[in-house]
C-alpha cells in the first residue's frame, strides 16, 4: 500500500474552491451570499491568485453549504462542477503526465496543497486498484460532502485524462445509500456501491498504464517544478510556524526549560517531527532553548538583589562556571561583565 505521505497541518485551502461552492449555490438558486456572512471575506477576494483560507473557515463554509443544499447531493454536484484545471499546477501536472499512474502519484504527493485534511492510500487487490480516501481531521457534518466530492472528482479527473472512464470503475462508500442517489445516478455516471468497508475509487490495474491524451514531458516538467516550489514554500511557512510555537511555549515555561521530548508532547507531535520542522529552517531545539535561557538570564541579571550563582541555579545550572561559559557563548560577555556594562550594580 502506498500513502499520500504526510500530514499537512495548517496548509490552508485554496480560495477558489470556496468560490466554486458559492457559484454552485447561485446555479441552484440558493442564497449564496449567506455562505460567507460573518467570515470577513468576499467572493472577489477569494479569486485572488494564491489566496488561501484557513481550514476552520473552509469547514464552516462546507457545513453551511450542506445545510443549504439539504438532500440534493452537494458532493456529487460539486464534483461535476469541478474541472481538473481548477487545481492549478497540480492539475496541469496530472494532465501532462506520461501515464495514469504518474498522474495519480502526482495527485497523491501534492494532495495536501489542495486538500490538507485528506490523504490517499493506494492499494492493490488482485487485478484492481483501490484509491482509499481518508480524512486526517474531524470534518463534522461536512464529511460526506467532502468525501463524495473528492471521490467523484477523482473519477472525473480520470475521465478528463483518458477521454473516457475505464471499464469497471466504481466508487465505494461507507454507510447506506442516501435517499437522493436515484435522482443523481445518471449525472454521476459511475456505479456507486454503499455499505462498503472503505471510501475508495476502484478500477482495473490496467487503467494505470494508459497514457493521458495531453501527455507532454516538457509541460509536465514545468508543472512539477511549480508544484515543488509551492510545496517548499508551504514547508518553509509551516516549519517557521512551528519554530514560533516553540519560542512561545518556552517563554511561557519557567526554568528549567523542557526537554525536546516534553516539548514535542506539549505540541502534540513526535520528537522526530519537531526536529525535522526546525531543520527545515536551519534551527535546532537547543538553539531555541539557548535563546530563551539568554533572555531569562538577561532579565534575572537585571535584578541587582540576585547573585550570579542564584541566577545560574534558577536557570537550571548546578555550576556557576558552566553558566558563565554558556552566557559568554551567547553574549560574548561574562555574567559579571554584562552586569557592569549595563550599570545594574
LUMMI-293052 format. One line per field, with one value per atom (N, C-alpha, C): residue number from 1; residue in one letter; x, y, z. Coordinates in steps of 0.2 Angstrom, whole numbers, plus 5000, padded with zeros to 4 digits. Layout:
// residues N
num	NUM;...
residuo	A;...
c1	X;...
c2	Y;...
c3	Z;...
// end
This chain:
// residues 345
num	1;1;1;2;2;2;3;3;3;4;4;4;5;5;5;6;6;6;7;7;7;8;8;8;9;9;9;10;10;10;11;11;11;12;12;12;13;13;13;14;14;14;15;15;15;16;16;16;17;17;17;18;18;18;19;19;19;20;20;20;21;21;21;22;22;22;23;23;23;24;24;24;25;25;25;26;26;26;27;27;27;28;28;28;29;29;29;30;30;30;31;31;31;32;32;32;33;33;33;34;34;34;35;35;35;36;36;36;37;37;37;38;38;38;39;39;39;40;40;40;41;41;41;42;42;42;43;43;43;44;44;44;45;45;45;46;46;46;47;47;47;48;48;48;49;49;49;50;50;50;51;51;51;52;52;52;53;53;53;54;54;54;55;55;55;56;56;56;57;57;57;58;58;58;59;59;59;60;60;60;61;61;61;62;62;62;63;63;63;64;64;64;65;65;65;66;66;66;67;67;67;68;68;68;69;69;69;70;70;70;71;71;71;72;72;72;73;73;73;74;74;74;75;75;75;76;76;76;77;77;77;78;78;78;79;79;79;80;80;80;81;81;81;82;82;82;83;83;83;84;84;84;85;85;85;86;86;86;87;87;87;88;88;88;89;89;89;90;90;90;91;91;91;92;92;92;93;93;93;94;94;94;95;95;95;96;96;96;97;97;97;98;98;98;99;99;99;100;100;100;101;101;101;102;102;102;103;103;103;104;104;104;105;105;105;106;106;106;107;107;107;108;108;108;109;109;109;110;110;110;111;111;111;112;112;112;113;113;113;114;114;114;115;115;115;116;116;116;117;117;117;118;118;118;119;119;119;120;120;120;121;121;121;122;122;122;123;123;123;124;124;124;125;125;125;126;126;126;127;127;127;128;128;128;129;129;129;130;130;130;131;131;131;132;132;132;133;133;133;134;134;134;135;135;135;136;136;136;137;137;137;138;138;138;139;139;139;140;140;140;141;141;141;142;142;142;143;143;143;144;144;144;145;145;145;146;146;146;147;147;147;148;148;148;149;149;149;150;150;150;151;151;151;152;152;152;153;153;153;154;154;154;155;155;155;156;156;156;157;157;157;158;158;158;159;159;159;160;160;160;161;161;161;162;162;162;163;163;163;164;164;164;165;165;165;166;166;166;167;167;167;168;168;168;169;169;169;170;170;170;171;171;171;172;172;172;173;173;173;174;174;174;175;175;175;176;176;176;177;177;177;178;178;178;179;179;179;180;180;180;181;181;181;182;182;182;183;183;183;184;184;184;185;185;185;186;186;186;187;187;187;188;188;188;189;189;189;190;190;190;191;191;191;192;192;192;193;193;193;194;194;194;195;195;195;196;196;196;197;197;197;198;198;198;199;199;199;200;200;200;201;201;201;202;202;202;203;203;203;204;204;204;205;205;205;206;206;206;207;207;207;208;208;208;209;209;209;210;210;210;211;211;211;212;212;212;213;213;213;214;214;214;215;215;215;216;216;216;217;217;217;218;218;218;219;219;219;220;220;220;221;221;221;222;222;222;223;223;223;224;224;224;225;225;225;226;226;226;227;227;227;228;228;228;229;229;229;230;230;230;231;231;231;232;232;232;233;233;233;234;234;234;235;235;235;236;236;236;237;237;237;238;238;238;239;239;239;240;240;240;241;241;241;242;242;242;243;243;243;244;244;244;245;245;245;246;246;246;247;247;247;248;248;248;249;249;249;250;250;250;251;251;251;252;252;252;253;253;253;254;254;254;255;255;255;256;256;256;257;257;257;258;258;258;259;259;259;260;260;260;261;261;261;262;262;262;263;263;263;264;264;264;265;265;265;266;266;266;267;267;267;268;268;268;269;269;269;270;270;270;271;271;271;272;272;272;273;273;273;274;274;274;275;275;275;276;276;276;277;277;277;278;278;278;279;279;279;280;280;280;281;281;281;282;282;282;283;283;283;284;284;284;285;285;285;286;286;286;287;287;287;288;288;288;289;289;289;290;290;290;291;291;291;292;292;292;293;293;293;294;294;294;295;295;295;296;296;296;297;297;297;298;298;298;299;299;299;300;300;300;301;301;301;302;302;302;303;303;303;304;304;304;305;305;305;306;306;306;307;307;307;308;308;308;309;309;309;310;310;310;311;311;311;312;312;312;313;313;313;314;314;314;315;315;315;316;316;316;317;317;317;318;318;318;319;319;319;320;320;320;321;321;321;322;322;322;323;323;323;324;324;324;325;325;325;326;326;326;327;327;327;328;328;328;329;329;329;330;330;330;331;331;331;332;332;332;333;333;333;334;334;334;335;335;335;336;336;336;337;337;337;338;338;338;339;339;339;340;340;340;341;341;341;342;342;342;343;343;343;344;344;344;345;345;345
residuo	X;X;X;X;X;X;X;X;X;X;X;X;X;X;X;X;X;X;X;X;X;X;X;X;X;X;X;X;X;X;X;X;X;X;X;X;X;X;X;X;X;X;X;X;X;X;X;X;X;X;X;X;X;X;X;X;X;X;X;X;X;X;X;X;X;X;X;X;X;X;X;X;X;X;X;X;X;X;X;X;X;X;X;X;X;X;X;X;X;X;X;X;X;X;X;X;X;X;X;X;X;X;X;X;X;X;X;X;X;X;X;X;X;X;X;X;X;X;X;X;X;X;X;X;X;X;X;X;X;X;X;X;X;X;X;X;X;X;X;X;X;X;X;X;X;X;X;X;X;X;X;X;X;X;X;X;X;X;X;X;X;X;X;X;X;X;X;X;X;X;X;X;X;X;X;X;X;X;X;X;X;X;X;X;X;X;X;X;X;X;X;X;X;X;X;X;X;X;X;X;X;X;X;X;X;X;X;X;X;X;X;X;X;X;X;X;X;X;X;X;X;X;X;X;X;X;X;X;X;X;X;X;X;X;X;X;X;X;X;X;X;X;X;X;X;X;X;X;X;X;X;X;X;X;X;X;X;X;X;X;X;X;X;X;X;X;X;X;X;X;X;X;X;X;X;X;X;X;X;X;X;X;X;X;X;X;X;X;X;X;X;X;X;X;X;X;X;X;X;X;X;X;X;X;X;X;X;X;X;X;X;X;X;X;X;X;X;X;X;X;X;X;X;X;X;X;X;X;X;X;X;X;X;X;X;X;X;X;X;X;X;X;X;X;X;X;X;X;X;X;X;X;X;X;X;X;X;X;X;X;X;X;X;X;X;X;X;X;X;X;X;X;X;X;X;X;X;X;X;X;X;X;X;X;X;X;X;X;X;X;X;X;X;X;X;X;X;X;X;X;X;X;X;X;X;X;X;X;X;X;X;X;X;X;X;X;X;X;X;X;X;X;X;X;X;X;X;X;X;X;X;X;X;X;X;X;X;X;X;X;X;X;X;X;X;X;X;X;X;X;X;X;X;X;X;X;X;X;X;X;X;X;X;X;X;X;X;X;X;X;X;X;X;X;X;X;X;X;X;X;X;X;X;X;X;X;X;X;X;X;X;X;X;X;X;X;X;X;X;X;X;X;X;X;X;X;X;X;X;X;X;X;X;X;X;X;X;X;X;X;X;X;X;X;X;X;X;X;X;X;X;X;X;X;X;X;X;X;X;X;X;X;X;X;X;X;X;X;X;X;X;X;X;X;X;X;X;X;X;X;X;X;X;X;X;X;X;X;X;X;X;X;X;X;X;X;X;X;X;X;X;X;X;X;X;X;X;X;X;X;X;X;X;X;X;X;X;X;X;X;X;X;X;X;X;X;X;X;X;X;X;X;X;X;X;X;X;X;X;X;X;X;X;X;X;X;X;X;X;X;X;X;X;X;X;X;X;X;X;X;X;X;X;X;X;X;X;X;X;X;X;X;X;X;X;X;X;X;X;X;X;X;X;X;X;X;X;X;X;X;X;X;X;X;X;X;X;X;X;X;X;X;X;X;X;X;X;X;X;X;X;X;X;X;X;X;X;X;X;X;X;X;X;X;X;X;X;X;X;X;X;X;X;X;X;X;X;X;X;X;X;X;X;X;X;X;X;X;X;X;X;X;X;X;X;X;X;X;X;X;X;X;X;X;X;X;X;X;X;X;X;X;X;X;X;X;X;X;X;X;X;X;X;X;X;X;X;X;X;X;X;X;X;X;X;X;X;X;X;X;X;X;X;X;X;X;X;X;X;X;X;X;X;X;X;X;X;X;X;X;X;X;X;X;X;X;X;X;X;X;X;X;X;X;X;X;X;X;X;X;X;X;X;X;X;X;X;X;X;X;X;X;X;X;X;X;X;X;X;X;X;X;X;X;X;X;X;X;X;X;X;X;X;X;X;X;X;X;X;X;X;X;X;X;X;X;X;X;X;X;X;X;X;X;X;X;X;X;X;X;X;X;X;X;X;X;X;X;X;X;X;X;X;X;X;X;X;X;X;X;X;X;X;X;X;X;X;X;X;X;X;X;X;X;X;X;X;X;X;X;X;X;X;X;X;X;X;X;X;X;X;X;X;X;X;X;X;X;X;X;X;X;X;X;X;X;X;X;X;X;X;X;X;X;X;X;X;X;X;X;X;X;X;X;X;X;X;X;X;X;X;X;X;X;X;X;X;X;X;X;X;X;X;X;X;X;X;X;X;X;X;X;X;X;X;X;X;X;X;X;X;X;X;X;X;X;X;X;X;X;X;X;X;X;X;X;X;X;X;X;X;X;X;X;X;X;X;X;X;X;X;X;X;X;X
c1	5004;5000;5004;5003;5006;5002;5004;5001;5002;4998;5000;5005;5007;5013;5013;5011;5012;5006;5006;5001;5002;4997;4998;4997;4995;4995;4990;4993;4989;4990;4990;4992;4987;4981;4975;4972;4967;4963;4963;4964;4963;4957;4956;4950;4946;4949;4945;4940;4941;4936;4930;4931;4925;4921;4925;4921;4917;4920;4916;4909;4910;4904;4899;4901;4897;4893;4897;4894;4889;4890;4886;4879;4879;4873;4869;4873;4870;4866;4869;4866;4860;4860;4854;4849;4850;4845;4845;4850;4850;4854;4853;4856;4864;4867;4875;4878;4876;4880;4880;4875;4874;4880;4883;4888;4894;4895;4901;4900;4893;4891;4896;4898;4902;4909;4911;4918;4923;4922;4927;4930;4927;4930;4924;4926;4921;4923;4918;4919;4925;4925;4930;4937;4937;4944;4946;4942;4944;4946;4945;4948;4955;4958;4965;4969;4974;4979;4983;4983;4986;4983;4976;4973;4971;4972;4970;4966;4962;4958;4960;4959;4960;4956;4958;4954;4947;4948;4942;4936;4939;4934;4931;4936;4933;4928;4929;4924;4918;4918;4912;4908;4911;4908;4905;4909;4906;4900;4900;4894;4888;4889;4884;4881;4885;4883;4879;4881;4877;4870;4870;4864;4859;4862;4858;4855;4859;4858;4853;4854;4850;4851;4845;4845;4846;4850;4851;4858;4861;4868;4873;4875;4880;4887;4889;4896;4896;4891;4891;4890;4886;4885;4892;4895;4901;4907;4907;4912;4911;4905;4903;4905;4905;4906;4914;4918;4925;4929;4933;4937;4944;4948;4955;4959;4958;4962;4961;4956;4955;4960;4963;4969;4975;4976;4982;4987;4994;4999;4998;4995;4994;4989;4984;4980;4984;4988;4992;4997;5000;5004;5001;4995;4991;4990;4987;4985;4991;4997;5003;5007;5005;5010;5010;5015;5016;5012;5009;5004;4999;4994;4989;4992;4997;5000;5004;5008;5012;5007;5001;4996;4994;4992;4990;4995;5001;5007;5007;5007;5007;5001;4995;4990;4991;4993;4995;5000;5005;5011;5008;5005;5003;4996;4992;4985;4985;4990;4989;4990;4992;4992;4985;4981;4974;4969;4970;4965;4969;4972;4976;4973;4966;4963;4962;4965;4963;4970;4970;4976;4973;4977;4975;4980;4977;4981;4980;4985;4984;4985;4981;4981;4979;4982;4980;4977;4972;4969;4967;4971;4970;4972;4967;4969;4965;4964;4960;4964;4964;4967;4962;4964;4959;4963;4959;4962;4957;4960;4956;4957;4952;4952;4950;4954;4953;4954;4951;4951;4956;4960;4966;4963;4957;4954;4947;4943;4936;4933;4928;4925;4918;4916;4909;4903;4898;4893;4895;4901;4903;4907;4907;4912;4909;4903;4900;4901;4899;4900;4907;4912;4919;4921;4920;4922;4919;4912;4909;4912;4913;4916;4922;4927;4933;4933;4929;4929;4926;4921;4918;4923;4926;4931;4936;4939;4944;4942;4936;4933;4933;4930;4930;4937;4942;4949;4951;4950;4952;4949;4943;4939;4942;4944;4947;4954;4957;4964;4964;4959;4959;4953;4949;4944;4938;4938;4933;4934;4929;4930;4932;4937;4939;4933;4933;4928;4929;4924;4924;4926;4926;4927;4921;4922;4916;4919;4914;4915;4912;4916;4914;4913;4908;4906;4904;4907;4904;4897;4893;4887;4881;4875;4870;4869;4865;4864;4859;4861;4856;4850;4845;4838;4839;4843;4843;4848;4851;4855;4852;4846;4842;4842;4840;4839;4846;4851;4858;4862;4860;4864;4866;4862;4864;4869;4868;4873;4880;4880;4887;4890;4887;4890;4894;4895;4899;4895;4896;4892;4895;4890;4892;4889;4894;4892;4892;4887;4887;4888;4888;4889;4895;4901;4907;4912;4917;4922;4927;4926;4931;4927;4930;4928;4934;4932;4938;4935;4940;4939;4942;4938;4941;4940;4946;4946;4951;4951;4956;4963;4968;4975;4978;4975;4977;4976;4971;4970;4976;4980;4986;4991;4991;4996;4994;4988;4985;4989;4990;4993;4988;4989;4984;4984;4979;4978;4982;4984;4988;4995;4997;5004;5009;5013;5018;5024;5030;5035;5038;5038;5040;5035;5029;5024;5024;5024;5024;5030;5036;5042;5041;5038;5037;5032;5026;5021;5024;5028;5031;5035;5039;5043;5039;5033;5029;5026;5024;5021;5027;5033;5038;5040;5039;5040;5035;5029;5023;5024;5026;5027;5033;5038;5044;5042;5038;5035;5031;5026;5022;5026;5031;5035;5039;5042;5045;5041;5035;5030;5028;5026;5024;5029;5035;5041;5043;5042;5043;5038;5032;5026;5028;5031;5032;5038;5043;5048;5045;5040;5037;5033;5030;5026;5030;5036;5041;5043;5045;5048;5042;5036;5031;5030;5030;5029;5035;5041;5047;5046;5044;5043;5038;5033;5028;5030;5036;5038;5044;5043;5048;5054;5060;5066;5065;5068;5072;5068;5070;5066;5065;5059;5058;5062;5063;5067;5063;5067;5064;5058;5058;5053;5047;5048;5042;5039;5043;5040;5036;5039;5035;5028;5028;5022;5017;5020;5016;5012;5016;5014;5010;5009;5006;5009;5016;5019;5025;5028;5033;5040;5044;5051;5054;5053;5056;5053;5047;5043;5046;5046;5048;5055;5060;5067;5067;5063;5063;5060;5055;5052;5058;5061;5066;5072;5074;5080;5078;5072;5070;5071;5071;5073;5079;5084;5090;5091;5087;5087;5087;5089;5089;5085;5083;5079;5084;5090;5095;5096;5096;5096;5091;5085;5079;5079;5081;5082;5087;5093;5098;5095;5091;5088;5084;5080;5076;5080;5085;5089;5093;5095;5099;5094;5088;5083;5081;5080;5079;5085;5091;5097;5098;5097;5097;5092;5086;5081;5083;5086;5087;5094;5098;5104;5103;5097;5095;5092;5091;5089;5095;5097;5104;5104;5098;5097;5099;5099;5101;5108;5111;5118;5119;5125;5125;5124;5126;5125;5118;5114;5107;5103;5106;5103;5105;5111;5113;5109;5107;5103;5096;5093;5087;5086;5091;5091;5092;5094;5095;5102;5107;5114;5116;5119;5122;5129;5131;5138;5139;5141;5141;5146;5151;5156;5153;5149;5145;5140;5137;5133;5137;5142;5146;5149;5151;5153;5148;5142;5136;5134;5134;5132;5137;5144;5149;5148;5146;5145;5139;5134;5128;5129;5133;5133;5140;5145;5152;5155;5151;5152;5151;5155;5153;5147;5144;5138;5140;5146;5148;5149;5153;5154;5148;5143;5136;5133;5133;5130;5134;5140;5144;5143;5143;5141;5135;5130;5123;5122;5127;5126;5121;5120;5115;5117;5124;5126;5130
c2	4994;5000;5006;5011;5017;5023;5027;5033;5039;5044;5051;5054;5051;5053;5057;5063;5067;5071;5072;5076;5084;5087;5094;5099;5098;5103;5109;5115;5121;5124;5119;5122;5126;5126;5130;5127;5130;5128;5134;5132;5137;5141;5147;5151;5149;5147;5146;5140;5136;5130;5133;5138;5141;5145;5148;5152;5146;5141;5136;5134;5133;5131;5137;5143;5149;5149;5148;5148;5143;5137;5131;5133;5136;5139;5144;5148;5153;5149;5144;5140;5136;5134;5131;5136;5142;5147;5148;5147;5147;5154;5155;5162;5161;5162;5161;5166;5172;5177;5175;5171;5169;5164;5161;5156;5160;5166;5170;5175;5175;5180;5179;5185;5185;5182;5180;5177;5181;5188;5193;5192;5189;5188;5188;5191;5191;5186;5185;5181;5184;5190;5193;5192;5193;5192;5185;5180;5173;5171;5176;5174;5176;5180;5182;5176;5177;5171;5169;5163;5160;5162;5164;5166;5159;5158;5153;5155;5150;5152;5146;5148;5143;5137;5131;5125;5126;5130;5131;5135;5140;5144;5139;5135;5131;5126;5123;5119;5122;5128;5132;5133;5135;5136;5129;5124;5117;5115;5116;5115;5119;5125;5130;5127;5125;5123;5117;5112;5106;5107;5112;5114;5117;5121;5125;5120;5116;5111;5105;5104;5098;5092;5089;5082;5081;5086;5086;5084;5081;5078;5083;5087;5093;5090;5084;5082;5080;5077;5075;5081;5085;5092;5096;5096;5100;5097;5090;5087;5088;5088;5089;5096;5100;5107;5108;5104;5105;5102;5106;5105;5103;5099;5097;5103;5108;5114;5119;5118;5122;5121;5115;5113;5116;5121;5124;5120;5121;5117;5109;5108;5101;5097;5101;5098;5098;5103;5103;5097;5096;5090;5083;5083;5076;5076;5081;5081;5079;5082;5081;5075;5071;5065;5060;5056;5051;5045;5044;5038;5040;5036;5037;5036;5031;5030;5036;5039;5045;5051;5052;5057;5056;5049;5048;5049;5047;5048;5056;5060;5067;5070;5067;5069;5067;5061;5059;5063;5065;5069;5076;5079;5086;5087;5082;5082;5087;5087;5092;5099;5101;5108;5110;5106;5107;5105;5099;5097;5094;5099;5097;5092;5091;5087;5080;5078;5072;5068;5062;5058;5052;5050;5045;5039;5033;5027;5023;5021;5016;5009;5005;4998;4994;4988;4983;4977;4975;4968;4965;4959;4955;4960;4961;4965;4971;4974;4980;4985;4991;4997;5000;5001;5004;5011;5016;5023;5025;5023;5024;5031;5035;5042;5042;5045;5046;5053;5055;5062;5061;5067;5067;5071;5074;5078;5077;5078;5078;5083;5081;5085;5087;5084;5086;5084;5088;5087;5087;5090;5091;5085;5080;5074;5071;5069;5065;5069;5076;5080;5080;5081;5081;5075;5069;5063;5061;5063;5061;5066;5072;5077;5075;5072;5070;5064;5059;5053;5053;5057;5058;5063;5067;5072;5068;5063;5059;5055;5052;5049;5053;5059;5064;5066;5066;5068;5062;5056;5050;5051;5053;5054;5059;5065;5070;5068;5064;5062;5057;5053;5047;5048;5053;5054;5050;5045;5040;5037;5035;5031;5024;5021;5014;5010;5004;4999;4996;4996;4993;4997;5004;5009;5010;5010;5011;5014;5017;5021;5017;5016;5013;5018;5017;5022;5018;5020;5018;5020;5017;5019;5017;5018;5017;5022;5020;5024;5030;5036;5042;5042;5045;5045;5048;5053;5057;5053;5048;5045;5043;5040;5039;5045;5050;5056;5059;5057;5059;5054;5048;5042;5043;5046;5047;5053;5058;5063;5061;5056;5054;5050;5045;5042;5036;5035;5030;5026;5019;5015;5016;5017;5019;5013;5010;5004;5007;5006;5008;5002;5004;4999;4995;4998;4995;4997;4993;4994;5000;5004;5009;5014;5020;5026;5026;5023;5022;5023;5024;5023;5017;5012;5006;5005;5002;5001;4996;4994;4989;4992;4988;4990;4992;4989;4990;4998;5001;5008;5012;5010;5014;5015;5010;5010;5015;5017;5021;5028;5031;5037;5043;5048;5053;5057;5059;5061;5068;5071;5078;5077;5070;5069;5073;5077;5081;5082;5079;5079;5086;5090;5097;5101;5100;5103;5100;5094;5090;5092;5093;5096;5103;5107;5114;5114;5110;5109;5106;5101;5098;5103;5107;5112;5117;5119;5124;5121;5114;5111;5110;5109;5108;5114;5120;5127;5128;5127;5128;5123;5117;5113;5115;5117;5120;5126;5131;5137;5135;5130;5128;5126;5121;5118;5124;5129;5134;5138;5139;5143;5139;5133;5128;5127;5126;5125;5131;5137;5143;5144;5142;5142;5138;5132;5128;5131;5134;5137;5143;5147;5152;5149;5143;5140;5138;5135;5133;5139;5144;5150;5152;5153;5155;5150;5144;5139;5139;5140;5141;5147;5153;5159;5158;5154;5153;5148;5145;5139;5142;5141;5143;5138;5141;5137;5131;5125;5123;5122;5123;5123;5115;5114;5107;5104;5097;5093;5093;5091;5091;5086;5081;5076;5079;5082;5085;5091;5095;5100;5097;5092;5088;5086;5083;5080;5086;5092;5098;5100;5100;5102;5097;5091;5085;5083;5083;5080;5075;5071;5067;5071;5069;5072;5073;5067;5067;5072;5073;5078;5085;5086;5093;5095;5090;5091;5092;5089;5090;5097;5099;5106;5111;5110;5115;5115;5109;5108;5111;5111;5114;5122;5125;5132;5134;5129;5129;5130;5128;5128;5122;5122;5116;5118;5113;5114;5117;5115;5118;5125;5127;5134;5138;5136;5139;5139;5134;5134;5139;5139;5144;5151;5153;5159;5161;5156;5158;5158;5154;5155;5161;5164;5170;5176;5175;5180;5181;5175;5174;5176;5175;5177;5184;5187;5195;5198;5195;5198;5197;5191;5190;5194;5195;5198;5206;5208;5215;5216;5211;5211;5211;5217;5218;5214;5212;5209;5201;5199;5192;5191;5186;5185;5181;5181;5177;5169;5167;5160;5158;5163;5162;5162;5166;5166;5160;5157;5151;5145;5145;5140;5140;5146;5147;5145;5145;5143;5136;5132;5125;5123;5128;5126;5125;5119;5117;5120;5123;5125;5132;5137;5144;5144;5140;5141;5139;5133;5131;5137;5140;5145;5151;5153;5158;5157;5151;5149;5149;5147;5147;5154;5159;5165;5169;5168;5171;5169;5162;5160;5163;5165;5168;5176;5179;5186;5189;5185;5187;5191;5191;5193;5188;5189;5185;5188;5184;5187;5194;5194;5199;5205;5204;5209;5212;5208;5210;5215;5213;5217;5224;5224;5230;5234;5231;5235;5239;5235;5238;5242;5243;5248;5246;5239;5237;5235;5237;5236;5242
c3	5000;5000;5000;4996;4996;4998;5002;5005;5002;5003;5000;5004;5010;5013;5019;5019;5025;5028;5034;5037;5036;5033;5031;5036;5042;5047;5045;5044;5043;5036;5031;5024;5021;5024;5021;5015;5013;5007;5002;4995;4990;4990;4990;4990;4984;4978;4973;4974;4978;4980;4984;4987;4991;4985;4981;4975;4971;4970;4966;4970;4976;4980;4980;4981;4980;4974;4968;4961;4960;4964;4963;4967;4972;4976;4972;4968;4963;4958;4955;4950;4953;4959;4962;4965;4963;4965;4973;4977;4984;4986;4992;4995;4995;4990;4990;4995;4995;4999;5007;5009;5016;5017;5012;5013;5017;5015;5018;5023;5026;5031;5037;5039;5046;5045;5039;5039;5037;5035;5034;5027;5022;5016;5011;5005;4999;4994;4989;4983;4979;4978;4974;4977;4983;4987;4986;4986;4986;4979;4974;4967;4966;4971;4970;4970;4965;4964;4971;4972;4978;4985;4984;4990;4994;5000;5004;5010;5012;5018;5023;5030;5035;5034;5037;5037;5041;5046;5050;5046;5042;5038;5033;5029;5024;5027;5033;5036;5037;5040;5041;5035;5029;5023;5020;5021;5019;5023;5029;5033;5031;5030;5028;5021;5017;5010;5011;5015;5016;5019;5023;5026;5021;5017;5012;5006;5004;4999;5001;5007;5010;5007;5004;5002;4994;4992;4984;4982;4986;4984;4983;4988;4986;4984;4987;4985;4977;4975;4968;4963;4965;4961;4961;4967;4967;4963;4963;4959;4951;4949;4942;4940;4944;4943;4942;4945;4946;4939;4937;4931;4934;4931;4933;4933;4928;4928;4934;4937;4943;4949;4948;4953;4952;4947;4945;4943;4945;4943;4944;4950;4952;4946;4944;4939;4932;4931;4925;4924;4930;4931;4929;4932;4931;4923;4920;4913;4909;4910;4906;4907;4913;4915;4909;4910;4904;4905;4911;4912;4917;4917;4923;4930;4930;4937;4939;4934;4936;4938;4934;4936;4943;4945;4951;4957;4955;4960;4961;4956;4957;4962;4960;4964;4971;4973;4980;4983;4980;4983;4984;4980;4981;4983;4985;4988;4993;4998;5003;5002;4996;4993;4992;4991;4989;4994;4997;5002;5008;5012;5018;5023;5023;5028;5025;5019;5017;5015;5014;5012;5008;5003;4998;5000;5000;5001;4994;4991;4985;4987;4986;4987;4981;4981;4975;4978;4975;4977;4971;4970;4964;4958;4953;4947;4947;4953;4954;4959;4957;4961;4965;4972;4976;4979;4977;4980;4986;4991;4998;5000;5002;5004;5011;5015;5022;5025;5029;5032;5038;5038;5044;5049;5049;5055;5054;5060;5060;5055;5051;5046;5048;5053;5056;5050;5050;5045;5038;5037;5030;5028;5032;5030;5024;5023;5017;5011;5012;5006;5003;5008;5006;5003;5006;5003;4997;4996;4990;4984;4986;4981;4978;4983;4981;4977;4979;4975;4968;4968;4961;4957;4961;4957;4954;4958;4955;4949;4950;4944;4938;4939;4933;4931;4935;4933;4929;4930;4926;4919;4919;4913;4909;4912;4908;4906;4909;4907;4901;4901;4897;4891;4892;4887;4889;4892;4894;4901;4904;4911;4909;4913;4912;4913;4909;4911;4917;4922;4928;4934;4932;4938;4942;4948;4953;4959;4963;4969;4975;4980;4986;4991;4995;5000;5007;5012;5019;5020;5024;5026;5020;5022;5017;5012;5007;5001;5003;5001;5003;4999;5001;4998;4991;4990;4984;4978;4980;4975;4968;4968;4962;4957;4960;4956;4952;4956;4953;4950;4950;4947;4940;4936;4929;4928;4933;4932;4935;4939;4942;4937;4933;4928;4930;4936;4939;4944;4944;4949;4956;4960;4967;4972;4975;4980;4987;4991;4998;5002;5009;5014;5013;5010;5009;5015;5015;5021;5020;5014;5013;5009;5009;5004;4999;4993;4988;4981;4977;4969;4967;4964;4962;4955;4952;4944;4943;4936;4934;4935;4937;4937;4930;4925;4918;4916;4919;4918;4920;4925;4927;4921;4917;4911;4906;4906;4900;4900;4894;4893;4892;4896;4896;4889;4886;4880;4879;4884;4884;4887;4887;4890;4886;4890;4887;4892;4891;4896;4897;4893;4894;4899;4897;4901;4908;4908;4915;4919;4916;4920;4923;4919;4921;4927;4926;4931;4937;4937;4943;4947;4943;4946;4950;4947;4950;4957;4956;4962;4968;4966;4971;4974;4970;4973;4978;4976;4981;4987;4986;4991;4996;4993;4998;5001;4998;5001;5007;5006;5012;5017;5016;5021;5025;5021;5025;5029;5027;5031;5037;5036;5041;5046;5044;5049;5053;5049;5053;5058;5057;5062;5068;5067;5072;5076;5073;5077;5082;5079;5083;5089;5087;5093;5098;5097;5102;5106;5102;5106;5111;5109;5113;5119;5118;5123;5128;5126;5130;5134;5132;5135;5141;5140;5145;5150;5149;5154;5158;5165;5170;5169;5171;5171;5176;5175;5169;5163;5157;5151;5150;5147;5145;5140;5140;5135;5128;5123;5116;5117;5120;5120;5124;5129;5133;5129;5125;5121;5115;5112;5107;5109;5115;5118;5119;5122;5123;5116;5111;5104;5100;5103;5100;5094;5094;5088;5091;5086;5089;5089;5093;5093;5087;5083;5076;5072;5072;5068;5070;5076;5079;5076;5077;5074;5067;5063;5056;5054;5057;5056;5057;5063;5064;5059;5057;5052;5046;5044;5038;5038;5043;5044;5047;5047;5049;5057;5061;5068;5071;5078;5082;5088;5092;5098;5103;5103;5108;5107;5100;5099;5102;5101;5104;5112;5114;5122;5124;5120;5122;5121;5116;5115;5121;5124;5129;5136;5137;5143;5143;5137;5137;5139;5136;5138;5145;5148;5155;5159;5157;5161;5161;5155;5155;5160;5160;5164;5172;5173;5180;5182;5178;5179;5180;5178;5179;5186;5190;5197;5201;5204;5207;5214;5216;5223;5222;5216;5214;5213;5216;5215;5208;5205;5199;5200;5206;5207;5208;5211;5211;5204;5200;5193;5190;5190;5187;5190;5196;5199;5197;5196;5194;5187;5183;5176;5175;5180;5180;5180;5181;5181;5188;5189;5196;5197;5192;5192;5189;5193;5191;5185;5185;5179;5173;5173;5167;5164;5169;5167;5164;5167;5164;5158;5156;5150;5145;5146;5142;5140;5145;5144;5140;5141;5137;5129;5129;5122;5119;5123;5120;5118;5123;5123;5121;5122;5122;5128;5133;5140;5145;5151;5157;5160;5164;5168;5172;5175;5178;5174;5168;5163;5160;5159;5157;5162;5168;5173;5173;5173;5174;5168;5162;5156;5156;5159;5159;5165;5169;5175;5180;5181;5186;5193;5194;5201;5203
// end
